[in-house]
């Protein structure tokens, strides 16, 4: 049987760890087994247990303190991820070989890891070789997506990750529970956006003709091909959390290998003499 994985991505502060914690709690409530692997070497603490932690292999603080490397925070994080890519046997050993695993990989917020560096792509390919069905889950803070141009920036970041990793991807707008009722109403237009109307509403604020043309081309790409859509994520809304999980499960075909059993009452009804008489009467008539 296959194994299943969510690659939880997004900029720093977008709510990746909170998302993982919420899904773990939700899974417990519906009697499902979901585990978490921390792949952020700069993480400090979690509100949930992890089955594997990259900090046991390498930490950003140790890399930064190494005088022979002389890396800052960003360079140190990239170095840690490249070190992981060269030591994937450590990850394989920690993951084990249990069938039907469902694992959340809590990834670092370094955006270049998902745009032009090959590290995350290498991780995805290795997970697929280990028979994981992988879905990318790209998070964007809803409090950031309050203006059209910020929204377009978030869309392009999500699109870059999707194109780079070449896996199914679900895009999520997090921290909806922190928005005011007025802000929630305003942000609804960004969940399933009409890019043309957004451009018209903000055309007066674009002074540069070149920038206006570039923005229009980006909006055309997003709108014509329906490449990026967002799901709202409110951690206090169990039904909303379940809808998000259902979208991700569908993208990786979770549960399709389970045996299907006919409901008992249907089996009993199939032998009902009244049903047989009804069909017999229709045939004779």
N, C-alpha and C positions, 0 to 999 in steps of 0.2 A: 504493500500500500504506500501511496505517496505521503510526503510530509509537507507541511504548510508553513509559510513564513510571511510576515509583514515587515517590510523595511521602512521603519518610521523615520522620515526625513523632514527637513525644514530648517529655516534660519534659526539662529540662537534666540531663545525666548519665545518661540512659537508654541510651546506647550507640549513638547514630545514626551517628556517624562510623566506629565499629568495625564496625557492621553493613554499611555501604557498603564498607569495606575488605575485609571477608570475602566479600561477594558479588562484588566485582571479582576477587579471587583464585580463587573458585570458578568464575566464568565463564571465566577463562583456562584452568583445568584441564579444562573440558568443551568448550573451543573455541567459546565464545560471546562476542560483543562487547557489553560493558556499559560505559557511561561515566557519569561523575559530574559533577553541577553543584552547586557550593557556593552555597547561598542564606543562609548564616549570616554576617552582616556582622561578628560578633564572634569568629569562628573564628580560631584562632592557627596551627595547622599540620595537615597531612594526611599520611597514610602512602600516598597514592595520587595519581595525576595527575588534575586536574580539567579538563574541557573549557571550563568557564566559572566565574568566581569573582565573586560580587557585590562583593567588596572592591575590585575594579578600578573599580566604579561608585561605591560609597560605603562608608564604614567607620564603625562606632559611635564609635571614638575621635575621629574628626574631628568628628562631630556633637556629642559631649560637650564638645569644646574650643571650639566656636562659641559665643561670648558672647551672640550675639543669640538663640540658641535656648534655652540653659540647661537642657538635658535631662540626666537621670541615665541609668544603664545601660538600664533598662527602657524609658523614654520614647525614648531614642536608638535602640534596636533597632526599636521600632514605627515611628519616623520613617523609618528606613532601608527598611523593608519597604513603607511607603506610597510612598516615593520610587521604589522598584523598580516598584510597580504603575502609577506614572505615567510610567515609562520602559521599558515592556516591549519597545519596539523594540530596545533594547540586548540583551535576552535573545534575541529572535528572530534577531538578527544572529549571535550567538554559537552558537546551536543549529544554524544552517544549515538545509538542506532535504533532508537525506539520508533516503531511505525506509528503513523497517524499523529505525530507531534504537531503542535500549533504554537509557533514561537514568534514573539515580537522582538525585533532587533532595534533597540533604541540607539540611533546613530547620532554622531556629532553634528553640530550646526554649521560647520564650515561649508559655505555654499559652493566653493570651487570643487569640493569632492564629488558633487553631483553634476557639474557642468563640463569641465574639461580635463580633470585628472582621472586616470584609469582605475584608481583604487577600488571604488565601489562597484564598478563594472566587473572587475576581477572577482570580487566577493560574490556578486550575483551569479556569475558563471559557475563558481565553485559550489554554491548552494544548489544550483540546478543539477550539477553532477552528483550531488548527494541526494538526489531525488526530491528536492524541495520544489514546491510550486510557490513562486515568489510574487508578491504584489507590493508595489511601491505605494506608500501612504505619505503624501506630501502635505504638510501642515503650514498654514499661514494664519497669523494672528488677525482676528476679525477687527480688532481695534486699529490695526494698521491700514485696513482696506476701506477707508472712509472717503477717499477721494479717487476719482477716475484714474489719474496717472499712477497713484500708488497701487491701485488694483491691477493695472496693466503690468507694472513691475513685478507684482506677485505672480501673475499669470505667466509671464515669460520665465521666471525662475522655475515654476512648476513644469512648464513645457520643456525647458532645458534638461531637467532631470528625467523626464519621460523619454525624450529622444536619446539621451546619453545611455540610459540603462536598458532600454528596449524591453520593458516588462509592463504588464498591466499596472495602471496607476489610478488611485482614487485620491482626489484632492479635497482637503477638508479645511473649513474655516473654523478655527478654534476660539475658545473663550467667549462664546456667545452668551454664556451666563453672566458675564461681566458688563454687557452692554445695557444701556438704559432702554426702556420701551421705545423711545423715539429713534434711537440709533439702530435698534433691531429692525424697525420698519424701513429705515433708509437703506440698510445693508441687504435687504431682500433682493434688490435689483441686481446685486453683484453675484448672487448664487446662480442664476441662469440669465446672464447679461445679454442685453441688446447693444452690441458694440457701436452700431451706427448712431443710435440715439444718444449714447454716451459722448460720442465724438461731437455731435451737434451741440449738446449742452455745454461742452467745454471748449468749443472752437474759438470763442472770443478770447480765451486766456492764452492761446498759443500765438505768439508774435512772429516766430520764425516760420517762414514758408517751408523750409527744408524739414524742420521738426514736425510740422503739421502733416507733411506728406509721409514721413516715416511712421508717425503715430497712426495715420489712416491705413497704411499698408499692414501694420501689425494687427490693427483691429479687424481688417478684412480677413487676414489669415485665421484669427481666432474665431470669428463669426462664421465664415464660409465653411470651415471644416469641422466646426463644433469640437475643437480639440481639447478644450479645458472647461470643466464645470466644477463647481464646489458644492460640497455637502456641509450643512451647518452642524457644529458639534457643541452641544451643551451638556456638560458632565453631570448636571443635576436632572437631566431628562432621560429616564431609562428607555423610553420608546425611541427617542432620537438616537441614542447610542446603539440600540438594536438595529435601527435602519442602516446606520453606517456600517455596522458589522456584517449585515446581510449583503450590502453592496460589495464589500471586500471578499466575503465568502463566495459570492457568485463569480467574481473575477478569477478566483483560483480554483473554482469547482469543488469547494469544500463540501464533503458529505455525499458526493455523487457516487462514491464507491461503496457506500453503505447498502446493505441488503434492504430491499423494499418489501414490506409485508402488507397484504391486503387487510383492511379492517375486518374484524370478526363479524360485524353485523352485515357487511356486504356478502360475505361467504354464506351466511345463513339465508339472506334474502334470495340468493341465486337459486336455492332449491325450494322456494316458496311455491306451493301448488296454485295459489291465486295468480301469481305471475304467469305460470304455465298455461292456465286457462285463458288469461288475457291474450297471450300471444297466439294460442291455438284458435281462438275466436276470430282474431284478425286475419289469420291465414285462411280460414274457411270462408270468411266474407270476401 
